[in-house]
Amino acid sequence: MPDADAHWSTFAGELAADLALLTTTAREAGEIAMRWFRRDPRVWHKDGGSPVSEADLAVDRHLKERLLAARPEYGWLSEETADGPDRLDRTRVFVVDPIDGTRAFVAGDEGWTVSLAIVEAGRPIVAVLVQPPTGSLWQAASGGGARRDGELLTIADRSDPVGARVAGPKKFLERPAMRRLGFSAGRFVPSLALRIAQVADGRLDIAYGSGNAHDWDLAAADLLVQEAGGRLAVPSGEALAYNRADPRHPALVAAVPGLFDVARSLLADVV
């Protein structure tokens, strides 16, 4: 495997330093999470029913301590930390999901990730995603491209929907329009960040996300797919804006360019 950090050593400036920080910290966080993986961690349920495990909380603590110690001037937004307005006044903000795909993590499924991004002016500028059970590592920096395990990612475009590989919630995949177009539904990918990253690395052509995803689910994967040459947008076709007062987003789609418009059109009646 190529050195996943070698390319970035020549990528100049603050983004390279921030990327190195996120990469090291994501790997550490993955090691912490693996201490509980398939070892029956304690689990609680938040309002709304989504689970949180003791691993989520331990990883969140590590991320916050490590990242804010290195960049105290940055803001902070995490799924597992109480939100506040301070981040809205910061130039750069860490946007993190300690374990994206907690249900999969608790069930012993490998489909979870640690997702880290830095957002500036409403958009991600640095991103790292790690899948600890497999050791896979994705990295991206604005203007510097995206890589998986050191390999440059360039999305292979296609315009024929027949056989296009699609992942998303059942309410998307079971629609008659999907069958008429000839899309090929893949297995469900529990981590939304991983689902989108699989468009960036070529394993999927289209990935859907339900409404009510949050900044921490999306920011890192958004930069990955954009830097690899794909698109991620809401039903209007607009790119997502991050670090707003409300971090929630409507239904969305990531896709290779040639299939983006037809994929986006299928969002119209499921938002």
N, C-alpha and C positions, 0 to 999 in steps of 0.2 A: 504494500500500500504506500502511495506517495506520502511525504510528510505533509500533514494537513495544515501546518503553520508556515511552510517554506514560502509559498507565494506571497503571503501577507508581510513577510519580513521586508519586502521592497516596496510595499504600499505606504507612502509617506504620510506623516502628520498625525493629528489627534485621532483620526479614525482608526489607524493601525494600532495605536496604543489602547484605544477603547476595545477594539476587537480582540486584542491579546488578553485584556482583562476579562472580557466576557467568556472567552474560550477556556481559560484556566478555571474560572469560577464555575462554569457549566459542568466541566469535568468533575470538579470537586463535589458539586451538588449531586451529580449522577451517582458518584460513589456513596454518598450519604443515603440516597434513596434506595440503593441496592441492599443496604443493610436490613431493610424491611421487606423487600420484594419476595413474594412467595413464603413469607414467614408470619402470616396472620397478624398484621398490624391492627392496632386499635382504630376504629372508624366511628365517626360521628356524622350526623346529617345536618346540613344548614337549612335555613328557611327556604322552602321550595324543594327540598328533598335531595339536593346534590350532596354526595359524600365528601368528607375530608378525613384524611388519615393522619396518624401521628407522623408519618413520613413527610406529608405535605408541610406540616408545621415546622418540622426540623429543617427541611430544605429551605423553607422561607426564611427562617432565622439566619441560616448561614449566608444566604444570598444577600440579605439586607445588611448584615454586619460587614461582609466582605466588600460588597460593591460601594456602599456609602462611606466606608472607611477610606477607600481609594478615591472616590469622587464625591466629597461631601456637598459640593455645590449643585449636584444633580438632584432632581426630584425623584419620587418613588411611587410606583403603582404596581400592586401585586394582588393576585386573587386572594391571597391568604393574609393580607394586612389591611386593617381598617383604613378606608380612603379618607382623604381630607383635601382642602382647597390649596394647600401650599404648593403642590406640584404645578398648578396652573400658571404660576409666576416664574417657573424655572425655565431656562433656555433649553436644557436637555433633561430628559426624564428616563430613568430605568423603567421598563415595562416588562414584568416577568410573570411567568406561571411556573411555580415550583414543580408541580406535576400536572401536565396537561394530559387528561385521560385517566383521572383517578379511579373511575370504575374499572377500567382495564387493569390498572395497577393492583387494585385490591383483589381482582379475580385471578391474578397471576398471568394475565395476557401481556405480551410484549408491546402492545400498541399504545405506549405512553412515552412522553418526552419531557424534557426540561427545556423551557422556552425563554430566551432572554433577548431583549432588544433595547436599543437606545433610540428615543424619539426626539426630533427637533423640528419645530415649526409644523407640527401636526403629522409628520411622516417619519417612518423608521429610517435611520441612517447606518446603523450597525445591528447585526443579528447573528445569534448563535442558537442552534437547536441541537440537542443531543438526545439520542435514544439509548439509554444506558444498557438495556438487556442485550442489544446487538453491537454496541460500541460505535454506531454510526454518528457522524458529526457533520452538520451543515454550518457554513459560515457565509456571511455576505456583508459587504460594505458598499455604501452608496457610491456608484461610479467605479467600483472595483470588481464587480462581478460576484458570482455565487459559486460555492464549491461544496462538494460532498466528499469527505475523506480525502481532501486534497485535489480532487479531480474537478476541473472547470465544468460548470453546468451550462449547457446551451440547449434550449428547448427545440426539438425537431417539430416544425410546424406541420399541420395537416388541415385539409379542408373538407375531407369526406367524413361525415359523421358515422358511417357504417363501421362498426367494430371499435369505435372510440371507447377507450377505457374510462369509466366513470365511477366515482365513489361519492357517497353522501348518505343522508338519512333515508329511511325507507319511503317517506312521503315524496321524495324526489324520484327515487329509482323505480318505483312501482307505477309511475304515471304512464298512461297509454302513449303519450307523445314520445317518451323515451324509446319505447318499442318501435314506433313508427319510423323514427329516425335511425334505428339500428344501433343505438348505443349499446355497449357491452358493460353491464354492471359488474363491478368487482366486489370483493369482500368489504365489509364495513371496516373502516379505519377509525378506532375510537378517538384518538387524539386529533382534533381539528387541525392543529399546527402540523402534525405529521401528514395528514391527508393533503393539505395544500403543498407541503414540501415535496410530496410525491409527484405533483405536477412539475415542480421545478427540476426534479432529478429524472424525469422521463418515465416513471412507472405508471403515471396516470395522464390522461389528456384533459380531464375535467374533474373538478372537486367542488361539491356543493356544501354550504353550511347553512344551518337553520338560523332564523332570527334570534336575537338576544345573545349572540356571541359577544365577547368583551375584548377590549384592547389586548389583554394579556394572552388571549387565545390566538391572536391574529398577527400582531405587529412583526414578530420575527419571521414568520412564514410569508407574510406579505412582501418583505424585502427580498427574501429568497426567490420567490416566483418572479418578481419584477426584474431582478438583476439577471435571472436566467433567460429572460425574454418573453415571459408570459404576462398575463393580466389577471388582476384580482379586483373585483368591483361589486357594488351593490346593484339592485335592479335598474337604477337610472343610468348606469354605466360609469358613474363617478368613482374615483379611487376613494379609499377609506381615509378618514381624518382621525388622528389619534390625539390623546391627551386633552380631550374636551371635558367639560364638567360631568357629562354623562358618558361613560365609557362603553355603552352598549351599541350594537350595530344591527341593521336589518339582515335579512337573508342575503347571501352572497355567493359568488361563483369565482373560482380560479380556473383558467383554461389556457390552452395553447392559442395563439392569436387567430388562426384560421377557423377555430370553432367557438371563439368567444361570443360572437353575436348570437348564434343560434342557442348556445348554452344559456346565455343571459335571458333570452326571450322566454325560457321555460320557468324563470323565477316569477313571472308576472302574477300568477294566481296562487302563489304559495307564501307570499309575504305576510 
